Amino acid sequence: MHHLQGGSRHEPYSYYTDLGVPHSATSSEVKAAYYRAARRCHPDAIAPDTPEAEAKRLGREFQRVTEAYKWV
């Protein structure tokens, strides 16, 4: 069972969903999924002409996948 830090909104099962991997994923599959997601939504990778709302959404997604990777 995964333990959650105080105030976290995520349930343990959603970490796998956030990373796009099944519960049966190996550690190397989890790592690869995290790196793919992080490259897609990392704040430094967002183009300067990206609309502000989209940039904020990508920033939130990056935080979510980073938290998921930390706990999976």
C-alpha positions in Angstrom: 0.0 0.0 0.0 1.3 3.4 -0.9 1.3 6.1 1.8 0.2 9.6 0.9 1.7 12.8 2.2 -0.7 15.0 4.1 -3.0 17.0 1.9 -2.5 14.9 -1.3 -5.6 14.5 -3.4 -4.4 11.5 -5.2 -5.5 7.9 -4.4 -2.7 5.3 -4.8 -4.3 3.7 -7.9 -4.4 7.0 -9.8 -0.6 7.3 -9.7 -0.5 4.5 -12.3 -3.2 6.2 -14.3 -1.3 9.5 -14.2 1.8 7.8 -15.6 -0.2 5.8 -18.1 1.0 2.4 -17.0 -0.7 -0.7 -15.6 -0.2 -1.7 -11.9 1.9 -4.6 -13.3 4.4 -2.3 -14.9 8.1 -2.9 -14.2 10.2 -0.2 -12.7 11.9 0.4 -16.0 8.4 0.8 -17.7 7.4 3.3 -15.0 10.6 5.2 -15.4 10.2 5.4 -19.2 6.6 6.5 -18.9 7.6 9.2 -16.4 10.4 10.5 -18.7 8.0 10.6 -21.7 5.4 12.5 -19.7 8.0 14.9 -18.2 9.4 15.8 -21.6 6.0 16.5 -22.9 4.9 18.8 -20.0 8.0 20.1 -18.3 7.8 23.9 -17.8 11.1 24.4 -19.6 9.8 22.5 -22.6 6.7 24.6 -23.1 7.0 26.9 -26.1 6.9 30.6 -25.4 3.9 31.2 -27.6 1.8 28.6 -25.8 -1.4 30.1 -24.4 -1.3 30.8 -20.7 -4.1 28.5 -19.8 -2.4 25.6 -21.7 0.9 26.3 -20.0 -0.7 26.2 -16.6 -2.5 22.9 -17.4 0.9 21.4 -18.6 2.5 22.7 -15.4 -0.2 21.0 -13.3 0.3 17.8 -15.3 4.0 17.9 -14.7 3.5 18.2 -11.0 1.0 15.3 -11.1 3.3 12.9 -13.0 6.3 13.9 -10.8 4.3 13.1 -7.7 3.1 9.8 -9.2 6.6 8.8 -10.1 7.9 9.6 -6.6 5.2 7.3 -5.1 5.1 4.4 -7.6 
